[in-house]
Amino acid sequence: MSGTTIAVTPTIRKLASGAPSSTIFIGNSFFYYNNGIHSLITKFLGAVDPSFQYRSAMATISGSGLDWHDVESYFRPNAVGRYSFDADNNVVFNNLTKLFDVAIIMDSSQGPVHPVLAPVFDEYIGRNAATIRKHGAEPVFFMSWAYADKPEMTAPLAERYTEAGNRLNALVIPAGLAFARSIAARPALNLYVDDKRHPSLPGTYLAACTTYACLFGKSPVGINWLAGLDSDTAHFLQTIAIETVQGYFSKA
C-alpha cells in the first residue's frame, strides 16, 4: 500500500450483520471535528438514496481512551436514540426495537502503542466489544491516524488495530492508512488543523469516505455531497478512501 506497509493482514473484511441502518460512534475529538464524522456519512447516504432510513449518534470525550467510556450506559433503555429531530426541528420519538446495529470505537492515537497504555487498549477493546455484542450490536474498530509530524505512528497503529480486529472478529476501518496514502499522493493537501493532530475538513471527509466504504461495501467515488470542498479535492479523497479499503482487505 502506498505510504505504509504493515505486517498484519485483516481476517474480517465486512460486517457480519450487513449494511447498518443505525450506528453509534464512541471515541474522542477525532470523531467530532467538522460537525462530526457521523453527520458526513448521513449526508453521503442521503445523496446516494434519499429514501434510506439511517440513524446515528456520537458519544465522545475529548482526549479519551477506550477506558474512559462507560459503553454499557450508551445502551441503556430510553436514553441514547430515544428521540431525534427532523428537518424542521420537530422532536420525533423513536420506537426502537434495537438501539444500534453497529458501534464504532476508537482509542486515543497513543493508546494502542504507548508502553503504559497498550495493555489498557488490549483490555478495554475486548471489554467494549463484548458489551456491544451483548446488546445485539456489532463492534467495529476505527484505526486512527498518525500525527502530522509523527508519520512513524501509522504502521504501529495499523498493526495494533488489525491484530485486535483479528483477535476479536471485528471489522477495522483503516482511516490511518487512508491518511498516509493521501499524504503520499498529494502532500500539499493538509488533512490536519494547526495542532497537527485533529482533522481538517478534508481529513474528516477522507475518514468519512473510508468509513462509508467499509460499512456499506460501496465505493464513495461519485457521491455528489462534497461538504464544501471543491470537486477535484472531494473526488481525490473519495478515490483515496476506496483504494485504501480495497488494498487493506485485498489480502484478507
C-alpha positions in Angstrom: 0.0 0.0 0.0 1.2 3.4 -0.9 2.7 5.3 2.1 2.8 2.4 4.6 3.4 -1.3 4.7 2.1 -3.3 7.7 3.0 -6.9 8.6 -0.5 -7.9 9.7 -3.4 -8.6 7.4 -7.1 -8.4 8.4 -9.2 -11.6 8.6 -12.5 -9.8 8.8 -13.4 -7.8 5.7 -17.1 -6.9 6.0 -19.8 -6.6 8.6 -21.4 -9.9 9.6 -24.8 -8.1 10.0 -24.8 -6.3 6.6 -25.2 -2.6 5.9 -26.3 -0.8 9.1 -29.4 1.4 9.5 -28.1 2.7 12.8 -24.6 3.5 14.1 -23.0 5.0 17.2 -19.5 6.4 17.2 -17.7 6.1 20.6 -14.4 7.8 20.9 -12.8 11.2 21.2 -12.4 14.6 19.5 -11.1 13.0 16.3 -14.7 12.0 15.7 -16.4 15.3 16.5 -14.4 17.8 14.5 -16.1 19.4 11.5 -19.6 18.7 12.8 -18.9 15.1 13.4 -18.0 12.2 11.1 -21.4 10.7 11.6 -23.1 13.8 10.0 -20.9 13.4 6.9 -21.9 9.8 6.5 -25.5 10.7 6.9 -25.1 13.3 4.1 -23.4 10.6 1.9 -26.3 8.2 2.4 -28.9 10.9 1.7 -27.1 11.9 -1.5 -27.0 8.3 -2.7 -30.5 7.3 -1.7 -32.8 9.9 -0.1 -35.3 7.2 0.9 -32.7 5.2 3.0 -33.6 5.5 6.7 -30.4 5.9 8.8 -29.9 7.0 12.4 -26.6 7.8 14.0 -25.2 9.2 17.2 -21.8 10.1 18.8 -20.6 9.6 22.3 -17.3 11.4 22.6 -15.0 12.6 25.3 -12.1 15.0 24.4 -8.8 13.2 24.7 -10.4 10.0 25.8 -9.2 6.4 25.5 -11.3 3.3 25.4 -11.2 3.0 29.2 -12.8 6.4 29.7 -16.2 5.3 28.3 -19.0 3.6 30.1 -20.2 1.7 27.0 -22.8 -0.1 28.9 -24.5 3.2 29.7 -24.9 4.0 26.0 -27.2 1.1 25.5 -29.5 1.7 28.5 -33.2 1.9 27.7 -34.9 5.3 26.9 -31.6 7.2 26.7 -29.4 7.5 23.6 -31.6 7.4 20.5 -34.9 7.8 22.3 -35.8 10.8 20.2 -34.3 12.8 17.3 -35.1 15.9 15.3 -36.5 16.2 11.8 -35.5 18.8 9.1 -37.9 21.3 10.7 -36.5 20.7 14.2 -39.6 18.9 15.4 -38.9 16.3 18.1 -39.5 12.8 16.7 -39.8 10.0 19.3 -38.3 6.8 18.1 -40.0 3.4 18.7 -36.8 1.4 18.7 -36.6 -2.4 18.9 -32.8 -2.2 18.7 -30.7 0.8 19.6 -27.8 0.3 17.2 -26.7 -2.1 14.5 -23.1 -1.1 14.8 -20.9 0.6 17.4 -17.6 2.1 16.1 -15.0 2.5 18.8 -11.6 4.4 18.8 -8.9 4.8 21.3 -6.6 7.8 21.6 -3.9 7.8 19.0 -1.2 7.0 21.5 -3.2 4.4 23.5 -2.6 1.3 21.4 1.2 1.9 21.1 2.1 3.6 24.4 4.2 1.4 26.7 1.9 2.0 29.6 -1.4 2.4 27.8 -1.0 -0.5 25.3 -2.2 -3.2 27.8 -5.2 -0.9 28.7 -6.1 -0.8 25.0 -5.9 -4.6 24.8 -8.2 -5.0 27.8 -10.8 -2.4 27.0 -11.2 -3.0 23.3 -12.1 -6.5 24.3 -14.4 -5.4 27.1 -16.1 -2.8 25.0 -16.6 -5.3 22.1 -18.2 -7.8 24.5 -20.6 -5.1 25.8 -21.6 -4.0 22.3 -22.3 -7.6 21.3 -24.3 -8.3 24.5 -26.7 -5.6 23.3 -27.1 -7.1 19.8 -24.8 -4.6 18.0 -21.7 -5.3 16.0 -18.4 -3.7 17.2 -16.2 -2.0 14.6 -12.7 -0.7 15.3 -11.7 2.7 13.9 -7.9 2.8 13.1 -6.8 6.4 13.9 -4.2 8.3 12.0 -0.6 9.4 12.8 0.1 12.9 14.0 1.2 15.1 11.1 4.7 15.5 12.5 5.0 11.8 13.5 4.2 9.7 10.4 6.1 6.8 12.0 3.0 6.2 14.2 1.0 5.0 11.1 2.3 1.4 10.9 2.2 0.5 14.6 -1.3 1.9 14.9 -2.4 0.0 11.9 -0.9 -3.3 13.1 -2.4 -2.9 16.6 -5.9 -2.3 15.4 -5.6 -5.1 12.8 -4.4 -7.5 15.4 -7.3 -6.5 17.7 -9.8 -7.0 14.9 -8.4 -10.4 14.1 -8.4 -11.5 17.7 -12.0 -10.2 18.4 -13.5 -11.0 15.0 -14.3 -7.3 14.3 -14.1 -5.2 11.2 -11.4 -2.5 11.2 -11.8 0.8 9.4 -8.3 1.7 8.0 -8.6 5.5 8.3 -5.0 5.9 9.4 -3.8 4.1 6.3 -6.0 6.4 4.2 -4.4 9.4 5.7 -0.9 8.0 4.9 -2.0 7.2 1.3 -3.4 10.7 0.8 -0.3 12.4 2.2 2.0 10.3 -0.1 -0.1 11.1 -3.2 -0.9 14.8 -2.5 1.2 16.2 0.4 0.1 19.7 -0.2 -3.5 18.8 0.8 -3.5 19.4 4.6 -5.5 16.8 6.5 -4.9 18.4 9.8 -5.6 21.6 11.7 -2.8 23.6 13.2 -2.3 21.3 16.2 -1.1 18.6 13.7 -3.5 16.0 15.3 -7.1 16.8 14.7 -8.6 16.6 11.3 -9.2 19.5 8.9 -12.4 19.3 6.8 -10.5 17.3 4.1 -9.3 14.9 6.9 -12.8 14.3 8.2 -14.1 13.9 4.7 -11.5 11.3 4.0 -12.2 9.5 7.3 -16.0 9.5 6.5 -15.4 8.2 2.9 -13.3 5.4 4.3 -15.9 4.6 6.9 -18.7 4.6 4.4 -16.8 2.2 2.1 -16.2 -0.2 5.0 -19.7 -0.1 6.5 -21.8 -0.2 3.3 -19.5 -2.1 1.0 -19.7 0.6 -1.7 -17.3 3.0 -3.3 -17.7 6.6 -2.3 -16.4 7.7 -5.7 -19.1 9.8 -7.4 -21.0 10.8 -4.2 -22.2 14.3 -5.0 -22.2 15.7 -1.5 -18.9 17.5 -1.2 -19.1 19.1 2.3 -18.0 22.4 0.8 -14.8 21.0 -0.8 -14.1 21.6 -4.4 -15.0 18.8 -6.7 -11.4 17.8 -7.5 -10.4 17.6 -3.8 -13.5 15.6 -2.9 -13.0 13.2 -5.8 -9.4 12.7 -4.9 -10.3 11.9 -1.3 -13.1 9.6 -2.4 -10.7 7.7 -4.6 -8.0 7.5 -1.9 -10.6 6.0 0.5 -11.7 3.2 -1.8 -8.2 2.4 -2.9 -7.1 2.2 0.8 -10.1 -0.1 1.7 -9.5 -2.3 -1.3 -5.8 -2.5 -0.6 -6.2 -3.2 3.1 -8.7 -6.0 2.6 -7.2 -7.5 -0.6 -5.1 -9.9 1.5 -7.8 -10.9 3.8 
